Amino acid sequence: MFKLLYAPASPYARKVRVVLDELGQADEVELVHVATSPTAPAAEVAAAHALKKIPALIRPDGCTLYDSRVITRYLDARAGTQFYPESHLWETLTLEATGDGIMDAAVLMVYEGRCRPEDKQDKGWLDAQWGKIDNALDALQERWMSHLAGPLDAGAISVGCALAYLDFRHGERSWRMGRDLLDDWFAVFAERPSMQATRPV
């Protein structure tokens, strides 16, 4: 049986769990909840992931897979490339990278608050990270809505999990302001059973 090292609050792990649910593979994977952090990685995470991160998918018949994009691509290949369709693969991968990039910046903002004393935190650096998110959100609203409105793929799943993480950790930043189309899309996406089942508590 597969094992997934994860934490409920991780948007990257959530993306993997959503894909598992959407592909009907959730019953094939044992979820292993780990308490880990950049400054104090859990021993099981360090043993499974060369960079001491989550998620990591431990396979019974091969090497452990890590980086959420690698894991989701692998899971999708097992199911017949439903979420990485060849007909628009590069668009899907670019949209997935956009969603993952939003997660990257949002997680770094959280780490700045958790891992540095308050008097050492860099407001300019935090604002720069939000600037990346802000720009990516504008791009989604202006250029990617037709793709998001199409058949579900890995790009849309990444964006959905990224927006959910913004609500979870950065709700005070009001990402929806001036982005009604993106807000409307996310309101529908967030009601998917896979998203409801993976909500962090």
N, C-alpha and C positions, 0 to 999 in steps of 0.2 A: 504494500500500500504506500502511496505517496504521503509525504509529510510536508506541510507548509509552515515554516517559522514566520510568525506574524505578530503584530500588535494591532488591536482594534482601531487605534487612532491614526495609524499610518495610512496616508492616501495611496501609497504605492501598493501596500498589501491589500487595501480595499479594492483597488483596480483588479488585482489578480482574483480576489474572491468573487467579484462581480462577474468576471469572465467565466470562472468555474461554474457559477450558478446559471448563467445564461446558456452555457454549453451543456448543461446537465451532467457535469463531472464532479459536482461537490461531494457526492457520496464516495468518491474514489480517493479523497484526500483527507488525511487527519490534520486538523488544525492544531498547531502547537503554539500556544500563547506564550510569548517571552517578554520579560521586562528588560529592556535594553536601552542604551543611550549612546551618543557619540563619545562621551567621556568615560562610560562604564559599560562597555559591550558585554552582553551575556556570553558565558562560555560556550553554550551550544551554537550561538550565532557566529562567534569567532571560528569555531570548528567547521562550520558549514559554508561560510561566505568569506572569501579572501579579504574583502574590505570591511568585514564585521558589520554588515548592514542587514536589514530585512526589507523585503521578503526573501526567503530562500526556499526553493522546492527540492526536497530530498527525494530522489527517485530510487526505487529498489533495483533498477536494472541499468543504471548509468550515473554519470557525474551529477552532483548537485547543481541545479540551475539557479542563477541569481541575476539581478536587475529585472525589474518588473516587465520590461519590454521583451526580454528573452523568455521569461516564463509564459507570458500571455501568447507569444508567437508559438511556443512549443505546444501549449494546450490547444491552441487553435489548429495547429497542424494535425494533432491527434483527431480533431473533429472534422477535418476536411477543408481547412482554410475559409471558414465562414466569415471571420472578422478581419482578415487581411486579403481581400479579394484582388486578384491579379488585374482586374479591369480598371481599378483606380488605386493601385497599391501605393504609389508615391504620395498621392494626396492623403491617404489613410495614415501613412507613416509620418508625414509632416504634421498632420493634425494631432497625432498621438504625441509627437515631440513637443508640440505647443502646450498640450495639457500637462505633460510631464514637467515642462519648464516652469509652468505656473506652480506646480507642486514644489519644485526645487526651491524657488524663491520664497514661497510661503513657509516652507519648513525651515529654511535658513533664518527667517525672521523669528520664528518660534525659538530656535536654538540661541539666537542672540540674547533673547530675554531670559532663557533658562541657564545658559552656560557662562554668562558673564555677569559680574556684579553690576548693579544698576549704574554706578558711577563710571563704569567702563564701557557701557553700551554706546554704540555709535548711531545717533539718529540719522545722520546723513546716509550711512550705509543702509539702514532700515528703509529710508525713503527711496533709495536707489533700487532696492529689491522690489518694493511696491511699484516703482516706476516700470519695471519689467512686466509685472503682472498687469498693470493698467494698460500698457501698450498691447500685450497679448489679448486682453479682453476686448479692446477696440478692434483688433484684427479679426477676432472671432465674430463680433457683431457685424463688421463691415464686409467680410470676405468669405466667411465659412458657414453661414446659416443654411445655404442650400444643401451643403454636404451634411450638416448635422440633421437636417430634416429628412434625409434619405434613409436607406437601410442601416440598421445598427452595425457599427464596426468598431475596431479597437480605438480609432481616433475619438469617436463620440464617447466611448466609455471613459477614456482618459480625461477628456474635458469635463464630463459629468462628475467624476470623482474629484477633480481639481476644484470645481466650483463648490462642491459639497464641503471640501476642506476649508475653503475661504469662509464659508458660513460658520464652520465649526471653530476655527481658530482666529479669524480676522473679521468677524461680523460687523465690528464697529467701522470698518473701512467702506462699507456700503458699495460693494462692487456692482450692484444692479443699476445704480444711478445712470440714466441716459442710455441704458442698454436693454430696452424693453423686449426686443426680439430674443436676445440671449436669455433673459429672465423667463420669458414664456416657454422657451424650449426646455430650460432646466426644470421648471415647475412640473412638466410632464415627465421628464426623464427621472426625476427624483422619486416619482411614485412607482417606478418599476419594482416588482417584487425583489429583484436582486439588490436594488439599492436599499430598500426597506430592511432586508435581512442582514445587511452589512453595516448598518448605522452604528457609529461609535457611541458608547454610553458614557 
